[in-house]
Amino acid sequence: MKIKYELIKNNKNDENVRLGILNTNHGSFETPMFMPVGTLANVKTLMPEELKACGSAVVLSNTYHLWLRPGEDIVKKAGGLNKFMNYDGPTLTDSGGFQVFSLAKPKDITEEGVKFKSHIDGKNLFLTPEKSIEIQNKLDSDIAMSFDECAPYPSTREYIENSMRRTLRWAKRGKDVFNNPNQSLFGIVQGGEFEDLRYESAIETVKMNFDGYAVGGTSVGEPKDVMYNMISYATKYLPKDKPRYLMGVGEPIDILEGVSRGIDMFDCVLPTRIARHGNCFTKTGKINIKNAKYKEDFSSIEEDCDCYTCTHFTKAYVRHLIIAGEVNGGRLLSIHNIRFLIKLMEDIRKSIREDRFEDFKKSFINSYKNDGKN
């Protein structure tokens, strides 16, 4: 079936802030939500059961990487992405656009598609909107994404304008060939930091009547105020009866700012990436567990955290594993970080339900002031 979004309520003091339910082929889940990233049909080092224990709903996988390894036909033969990775919750596949454009040179981006070299073996590749949709149809995720260009920051207005309009044409081409009746397709709003271009992109994308909409082109090096403006410029022109997804954003404060601007869905590799380097989220900011002061700290990472890591192990033990290069160190921090963000979303939803989101946001940000200093 196609996904269906139901708006439960808007926050009493700010109608941009919304609580909803996303109905999918694999269950119904409340929004706002955070989606862990399983690039290669696997959230790094974690098992599906561990994700479920963290409270995860939608898991995101990457079209480009699965195209190259193991190949979309293998995943299709396995029964689709969910069966292939043995995850019984909903899945989302991105279009591969972000990875492609990080590998391609500007001259290789044409109206037809994008030429680039494989990051694995240097083989010449060519990805078009039609090919991206074909791959995703075979992967059979619950949600597929339109093929777009994630323009770099900063870029000239001329570049952003041309890129945005090409993305619109690509969106139509992809939608025209989309043919998986059990899958939903999201359109992506681009336009850089220019409000009028964001407006044009949103209005024209909505005219194509996608199942949901994403805000793209953020978190690519722009200042925070610019990113927040980009979100605001896009979401105010998106329909209220369909989900809104902010791509590639996972910093806790950025999530709160996104919710303030009407976002329902977030994803990011951040929780597992920083975990592998010994970093973890706490309510007072990120800490580096490799810091010497944790060598004899026999408390949990966060005293009131209900994750497997915090209920079973101490900072001293996790630090020992990280320092020793033991893979379980990164695993335990990944579990904590994913649970931290999912618990943040649970608390956000509770605050919206109780009409106190603004107070919750202010309190959280005040507590998080030590970010990066530990």
Secondary structure, 3 states (H helix, E strand, C coil): CCCEEEEEEEECCEEEEEEEEEEECCEEEEECEEEEECCCCCCCCCCHHHHHHHCCCCEEEEHHHHHHCCCHHHHHHCCCHHHHHCCCCCEEEECCHHHHHHHCCHHHECCCCEEEECCCCCCEEEECHHHHHHHHHHHCCCEEECCCCCCCCCCCHHHHHHHHHHHHHHHHHHHHHCCCCCCEEEEEECCCCCHHHHHHHHHHHHHCCCCEEEECCCCCCCCHHHHHHHHHHHHCCCCCCCCEEECCCCCHHHHHHHHHCCCCEEEECHHHHHHCCCEECCCCCCEECCCHHHCCCCCCCCCCCCCHHHHHCCHHHHHHHHHCCCHHHHHHHHHHHHHHHHHHHHHHHHHHHCCCHHHHHHHHHHHHHHCCCC
